[in-house]
Amino acid sequence: MDFTLNIFTLNCWGIPGVSKNRKERIEAIAKYLMQSSHNIVCLQEIWSEKDYLFLKDSLKEVLPYSHYFYSGVLGSGLCVFSKWLIQDVFFHQWPLNGYIHKIHHGDWFGGKGVGLCRIRYEDKLINVYCTHLHAEYHEDDMYLAHRVLQAYSTAEFVNLTTSPADVSILAGDLNTAPGDLSFRYYIQLYFN
C-alpha cells in the first residue's frame, strides 16, 4: 500500500532570554502548523518547556501525538509532533557536546543527541530521528571533531535501530554542508 508522508523540520531559535522575538516566533510556528498538512513535525531549539507545552496544546487537533526529549541541564531542545500514534521513543545522547566553560555557546548544557520516535500508521512502522548537531561558531572551528563524532554516532544509532521500520527519516539541523566530513558519514552509511 502506498502512502504519502508530509514532513516538516525547523530550527526554531527558541533560546529563552537570548533569541529575539521568541514568543512571537513560536506563536507563528504554531499558527502555520495548525493550517498545514504535515503528518510529522520535527523541531529543534525548543529550549523552554513552556514553549513545547504551548505548541502541544495549539497542535492537539491536527498533530495529537508528541514527544519532547528531556536531556542535560536545559533539555535537548528536540521535539516531535505526529498525526499518528507515537508508540516508542528513545534518546541517544552523544558523548561529546561542546565545552562546559563555553557557557555562551550552551551546547554542553543541552545534553544534545538524537531522538527516535517510532510512529505507527496503519500497518506501517515509521522511524523518525530528530537531531541538532553542534553549531559552527567561527571559521576556525573548534567544534569540528564534536560534529564529526555526533554525525558518526547518529549514523551508527540510525543503522542499529532502523529495523524493523518500513520507513526511516532523519530530520533536524545537521549544521553541515554536502562537502563536509560530517555529511559524508550520512551519505556513506545510507548509499553504500
C-alpha positions in Angstrom: 0.0 0.0 0.0 1.4 3.4 -1.0 1.1 6.3 1.4 2.4 9.9 1.5 4.4 11.5 4.2 4.5 15.3 4.6 7.3 16.1 7.0 8.4 19.5 8.4 11.6 20.3 10.2 12.8 23.6 11.6 15.3 25.1 14.0 13.1 27.5 15.9 15.8 29.6 17.6 14.0 29.3 20.9 16.6 30.2 23.5 14.9 31.9 26.4 16.3 35.4 27.1 18.6 35.2 24.0 16.5 34.6 20.9 14.8 37.8 19.7 11.0 37.7 19.3 10.9 34.1 20.6 7.3 34.3 21.8 6.1 35.7 18.5 8.1 33.2 16.5 6.7 30.2 18.5 3.2 31.6 18.1 3.7 32.0 14.3 5.1 28.5 14.0 2.1 27.1 15.8 -0.3 29.0 13.6 1.5 27.8 10.5 1.5 24.2 11.6 -2.2 24.3 12.6 -3.0 25.3 9.0 -0.6 22.9 7.3 -1.0 19.4 6.1 2.1 17.9 7.7 1.9 14.4 9.1 5.1 14.7 11.1 6.9 17.7 12.5 10.5 17.7 14.0 11.5 20.9 15.8 14.9 21.9 17.2 15.8 24.6 19.7 12.6 24.4 21.7 14.6 25.0 24.9 11.6 26.1 27.0 9.2 23.6 28.3 6.6 26.4 28.3 7.1 26.7 24.5 6.8 23.0 24.0 3.6 22.8 26.1 2.2 25.8 24.1 2.9 24.1 20.8 1.5 20.8 22.1 -1.7 22.4 23.2 -2.0 24.5 20.0 -1.5 21.5 17.7 -3.5 18.9 19.6 -6.3 18.9 17.0 -4.0 18.3 13.9 -1.0 16.6 15.5 -2.3 14.9 18.6 0.8 12.9 19.4 4.0 14.5 20.6 7.2 13.9 22.5 9.8 16.2 24.0 13.3 14.7 24.5 14.5 15.7 28.0 18.2 15.7 28.4 21.1 17.6 30.0 20.6 20.7 32.2 18.3 22.6 29.7 16.7 19.7 27.7 17.7 18.6 24.3 15.6 21.2 22.5 14.2 18.5 20.3 10.5 17.6 20.0 8.4 15.6 17.5 4.7 16.1 16.7 2.7 13.5 14.8 -0.7 12.9 13.2 -0.3 9.2 14.1 0.5 7.3 17.2 4.0 7.5 18.6 4.4 4.0 20.0 8.0 4.1 21.2 10.6 6.8 22.0 14.3 6.7 22.8 17.0 9.3 23.2 20.7 8.7 22.4 22.8 11.3 24.0 26.2 12.0 22.3 29.4 11.6 24.4 30.8 14.8 23.1 28.7 18.0 23.3 30.8 21.1 23.4 32.7 22.5 26.4 31.3 23.4 29.9 33.4 26.5 30.0 31.9 27.8 26.8 28.7 28.9 28.6 27.7 31.4 25.9 27.5 28.6 23.4 25.2 26.5 25.5 25.6 23.2 23.6 27.1 21.3 26.6 24.2 22.3 28.8 21.6 20.9 26.4 22.9 17.3 26.5 22.4 17.0 22.8 21.8 13.8 20.9 19.4 12.1 18.5 15.8 11.3 19.4 13.9 8.4 17.9 10.1 8.3 17.6 8.6 5.0 16.3 5.3 6.0 14.7 2.5 3.6 13.7 0.5 4.4 10.6 -2.0 1.6 9.9 0.3 -1.4 9.2 3.4 0.7 8.6 6.1 1.5 11.1 7.9 4.8 10.6 11.2 5.6 12.5 11.6 9.4 12.8 15.0 10.6 14.0 15.2 14.2 15.2 18.6 15.8 15.9 20.6 19.0 16.1 24.4 18.8 15.6 26.8 21.2 17.3 27.0 24.7 15.7 30.0 26.0 13.9 30.6 29.4 15.7 33.7 30.5 13.8 35.7 29.7 10.7 38.4 28.4 13.0 36.1 25.6 14.0 37.0 24.3 17.5 33.9 22.0 17.3 34.6 20.1 14.1 35.6 17.0 16.0 32.4 17.3 18.0 30.2 17.4 14.9 32.1 14.6 13.2 31.6 12.4 16.3 28.0 13.4 16.6 27.4 12.6 12.9 29.1 9.2 13.2 27.3 8.4 16.5 24.0 9.4 14.9 24.6 7.3 11.7 25.5 4.3 13.8 22.4 4.8 16.0 20.2 5.0 12.9 21.9 2.0 11.4 21.3 -0.1 14.6 17.7 0.9 15.2 16.2 1.3 11.7 15.0 -2.3 11.6 12.1 -3.3 11.7 10.8 0.1 10.3 9.2 0.3 6.9 10.5 3.9 6.5 13.3 5.7 8.4 13.6 9.5 8.3 16.5 11.7 9.7 15.3 15.2 10.2 16.9 18.2 12.0 19.6 20.8 11.9 22.7 19.0 10.9 24.9 22.1 10.8 26.8 20.7 7.9 27.2 21.1 4.2 27.3 18.4 1.4 31.2 18.5 1.2 31.7 18.3 5.0 33.1 15.2 6.7 30.0 15.0 8.9 27.7 15.0 6.0 29.7 12.3 4.2 29.2 10.0 7.1 25.5 10.0 6.5 25.8 9.5 2.8 28.3 6.6 3.1 26.0 4.9 5.6 22.9 5.1 3.5 24.1 4.9 -0.1 27.0 2.5 0.0 
